[in-house]
Amino acid sequence: MIAPERLPRSYLYVPGNAPAKLGKALTRGADALIVDLEDAVPPDGKDAARRAVAAWLGSGPDTGGAELWVRVNGDAARDEDVRALAGLTALTGLVLAKTEDAGHVAAVAGLLADLGDVATLLMPLLETAGAILDVRGIARAPRVHRLQMGEVDLAADTGLDPGPDEAELAFARSMTVLASAAAGIRPPVGPVSPVTADPEALAESTDRVRRQGFVGRACIHPAQIPVVHAAFTPSARDVARAEDVLARFESAGSGVALDAEGRLIDAAVIRLARRTLATGDRAARADSTS
């Protein structure tokens, strides 16, 4: 059986203008970090933050298996960010702030290629009505690994006023999930939540995000990580069921495969089983290193 790709359950945002906090952030237990060069950094600190983040990544930090992403600026500073970070082996990918359309993503992908970088992945951040309406094109753009929603900016751009059940965001979330599936990329990362001191409310919101088709969630505070991990860590029973489904499918070869309850195993069932194992493998690895 082919080992599943590990899908991070948590992406912790860390300010890029606080170099001393970067190494410490790797001890917080997140499956991935997003070092922020955009909103967390004031305009007069952009150059210094960019240099500091590039130096830190270039030093070869011990990640403990965590992915390292950097959110680059969406304005004129974007290309400077990309040039400073291109080719750094510790870098998993770039989160593209203020992605408006597929052309935005293609421009960054082209710049990386011109700089000789063939490995850096891209995660467009959808924060406007235009981005949601072009989400299918964005998902199909070069190097796109996963999508992520920026719901605070999206709500401001569209005039939405999300209530406790977040129903107002359901359409945009569904569009993002469907576009990801149609493009054949990984499921999108759940949006950040402003809730940091109410674990029950965060758990309810995160379980909703999971049921809507997202895998993993971005976090703005370390206190959110255990709650997010609990929501996206499959049970031992779920993992065993997924392993059994894949084993039965492989054993059937070109024939009809049925699960333990006699139900047909089709392509959709296989995708869900692999998704379960992807998050379960990440959780098992985290447990073994903690």
C-alpha positions in Angstrom: 0.0 0.0 0.0 1.3 3.4 -0.9 1.9 5.6 2.2 -0.4 8.6 2.3 0.9 12.1 2.0 0.8 13.8 5.4 -1.7 16.6 5.6 -1.1 19.2 8.3 -3.9 19.6 10.8 -2.7 23.1 11.9 -1.0 26.0 10.3 0.2 28.5 13.0 0.7 32.1 11.9 3.9 33.7 13.3 5.0 37.4 12.8 7.9 37.7 10.5 9.3 40.7 12.3 10.0 38.8 15.5 13.0 36.5 14.5 13.5 35.4 18.1 10.0 33.8 18.1 10.5 31.7 15.0 12.4 28.9 16.5 10.2 28.9 19.6 7.1 28.7 17.4 8.4 25.3 16.2 8.0 24.0 19.7 4.3 24.9 19.9 3.1 21.7 18.4 1.7 22.9 15.1 2.0 20.7 12.0 3.0 23.7 9.9 4.1 27.4 10.4 3.1 30.3 8.3 5.6 33.1 8.8 3.9 36.3 8.1 5.5 39.1 6.1 2.1 40.8 5.3 -0.4 42.0 8.0 1.8 41.3 11.0 4.6 43.6 9.7 4.3 47.4 9.5 5.3 49.0 6.2 8.5 50.4 7.6 9.6 47.0 8.8 9.1 45.0 5.6 12.7 45.0 4.5 14.1 44.0 7.8 11.5 41.2 8.3 12.2 39.9 4.8 15.9 39.7 5.5 15.4 38.1 8.9 13.0 35.4 7.6 15.2 34.5 4.7 18.2 34.3 7.0 16.3 32.0 9.4 15.2 29.7 6.7 18.7 29.7 5.2 20.1 28.6 8.5 18.4 25.2 8.2 16.1 25.2 11.3 15.2 21.9 12.8 11.5 21.7 12.0 10.8 18.4 13.6 8.8 17.6 10.5 6.7 20.7 10.4 6.1 22.4 7.1 7.4 26.0 6.8 5.4 28.5 4.8 5.8 32.2 4.4 2.9 34.6 3.7 4.2 37.1 1.2 2.8 40.6 0.5 0.1 41.1 -2.1 1.2 44.5 -3.2 4.4 45.9 -4.8 6.5 44.2 -2.1 5.4 40.7 -3.4 8.2 40.2 -5.9 10.9 41.3 -3.5 9.6 38.8 -1.0 9.6 36.0 -3.7 13.2 36.9 -4.8 14.4 36.8 -1.2 12.8 33.4 -0.5 13.2 31.5 -3.8 15.4 28.4 -3.7 15.6 28.1 0.1 15.4 24.4 0.8 13.7 24.8 4.2 10.8 26.5 2.6 7.7 24.4 1.8 5.8 27.2 0.0 4.4 30.7 -0.2 1.0 31.8 1.0 -0.1 34.4 -1.5 -1.9 37.3 0.3 -4.7 39.1 -1.6 -4.9 36.6 -4.4 -7.4 38.1 -6.8 -7.3 35.8 -9.8 -5.4 33.0 -11.5 -3.1 35.6 -13.2 -1.8 36.6 -9.8 -0.7 33.0 -9.0 0.7 32.5 -12.5 2.9 35.6 -12.1 4.4 34.3 -8.9 4.9 30.8 -10.4 6.6 32.4 -13.4 8.9 34.5 -11.2 10.0 31.4 -9.2 10.7 29.5 -12.4 12.8 32.4 -13.7 14.8 32.4 -10.5 15.5 28.7 -10.9 13.2 27.5 -8.1 11.4 24.3 -9.1 10.2 23.1 -5.7 8.4 25.9 -3.9 4.6 25.4 -3.6 1.9 28.0 -3.6 -1.1 28.5 -1.3 -3.4 31.3 -2.6 -5.3 33.2 0.1 -8.8 34.0 -1.0 -9.9 37.3 0.7 -12.1 39.0 -1.8 -15.3 38.5 -3.8 -13.2 38.4 -7.0 -11.1 35.6 -5.6 -14.1 33.5 -4.8 -15.7 34.1 -8.2 -12.4 33.0 -9.9 -11.6 30.2 -7.4 -11.8 27.5 -10.0 -9.1 29.2 -12.1 -7.0 29.9 -9.1 -7.1 26.3 -8.0 -5.9 25.2 -11.4 -3.0 27.7 -11.6 0.6 26.5 -11.6 2.1 25.2 -8.4 -1.1 25.5 -6.3 -0.9 23.0 -3.5 -3.9 24.0 -1.4 -6.2 27.0 -1.0 -6.9 29.0 2.1 -9.7 31.5 2.9 -9.2 34.8 4.6 -12.7 35.3 6.0 -12.2 38.5 7.9 -11.2 40.4 4.8 -13.7 38.5 2.7 -16.5 39.6 5.0 -15.4 43.2 4.9 -15.1 43.1 1.1 -18.6 41.7 0.6 -20.5 43.2 3.6 -21.2 39.8 5.2 -21.8 39.8 9.0 -21.2 36.2 10.1 -23.2 34.9 13.0 -22.3 32.2 15.5 -23.2 29.4 13.0 -21.1 31.1 10.2 -23.9 30.4 7.7 -23.2 33.5 5.8 -19.8 32.0 4.8 -21.1 28.7 3.7 -21.3 29.5 0.0 -17.8 30.8 -0.3 -16.5 27.8 1.7 -18.3 25.4 -0.6 -17.0 27.1 -3.7 -13.4 26.8 -2.3 -13.9 23.1 -1.4 -15.5 22.2 -4.8 -12.9 24.1 -6.8 -10.1 22.2 -5.0 -11.7 18.9 -5.7 -12.4 19.7 -9.3 -8.8 20.8 -9.8 -7.5 17.6 -8.2 -5.5 19.5 -5.5 -5.4 18.9 -1.8 -8.5 19.9 0.3 -8.3 23.6 1.4 -7.1 24.8 4.7 -9.7 26.0 7.1 -9.8 29.8 7.8 -8.5 31.3 11.0 -10.9 31.9 13.9 -10.7 34.9 16.2 -11.7 32.7 19.1 -8.8 32.0 21.4 -10.3 31.8 24.9 -13.4 29.6 24.3 -12.3 26.1 23.4 -15.9 24.8 23.1 -16.9 27.5 20.6 -13.7 26.9 18.6 -14.3 23.2 18.6 -17.8 23.7 17.3 -16.6 26.0 14.6 -13.7 23.7 13.6 -15.9 20.6 13.4 -18.2 22.6 11.1 -15.2 23.5 8.9 -14.2 19.8 8.8 -17.7 18.7 7.8 -17.7 21.3 5.1 -14.7 19.6 3.4 -11.6 21.5 4.8 -8.7 19.5 6.1 -6.7 21.3 8.8 -7.1 24.9 10.0 -5.0 28.0 10.2 -4.4 29.2 13.8 -3.5 32.7 15.2 -2.6 31.5 18.7 -0.9 28.4 20.1 -3.9 27.8 22.4 -6.0 27.0 19.3 -3.7 24.1 18.2 -4.9 21.3 20.5 -8.6 22.0 19.7 -7.9 22.0 16.0 -5.8 18.8 16.2 -8.7 17.1 18.1 -11.1 18.0 15.3 -8.9 16.8 12.5 -7.3 13.7 14.1 -9.2 10.5 13.0 -10.0 7.9 15.6 -8.2 4.5 15.6 -11.4 3.0 14.3 -11.6 5.5 11.4 -8.0 4.7 10.5 -8.5 0.9 10.6 -11.6 1.3 8.5 -9.8 3.4 5.9 -6.9 0.9 5.8 -9.3 -2.0 5.3 -11.1 -0.2 2.4 -7.8 0.5 0.6 -6.6 -3.1 1.2 -9.9 -4.5 -0.2 -9.7 -2.2 -3.2 -6.1 -3.2 -4.0 -6.9 -6.9 -3.6 -9.9 -6.7 -6.0 -7.6 -5.5 -8.8 -9.9 -4.7 -11.7 -12.9 -6.4 -10.1 -15.7 -5.1 -7.9 -14.6 -4.3 -4.3 -16.9 -4.2 -1.3 -16.2 -2.9 2.2 -16.8 -4.9 5.4 -20.5 -4.0 5.3 -20.9 -5.1 1.7 -21.0 -1.6 0.3 -19.4 -0.7 -3.1 -16.0 0.8 -2.9 -15.9 3.5 -5.6 -13.5 6.4 -6.3 -15.1 8.7 -3.8 -14.8 6.2 -1.0 -11.1 5.7 -1.9 -10.5 9.5 -1.8 -12.0 9.8 1.6 -10.0 6.8 2.9 -6.8 8.3 1.7 -7.7 11.6 3.3 -8.3 9.9 6.6 -5.0 8.2 6.5 -3.2 11.4 5.5 -4.4 13.2 8.6 -4.0 10.0 10.7 -0.4 9.6 9.6 0.4 13.2 10.6 -1.2 12.7 14.0 0.7 9.4 14.6 4.0 11.1 13.7 3.3 14.0 16.0 2.5 11.6 18.9 5.7 9.7 18.3 7.9 12.9 18.6 6.1 14.6 21.4 
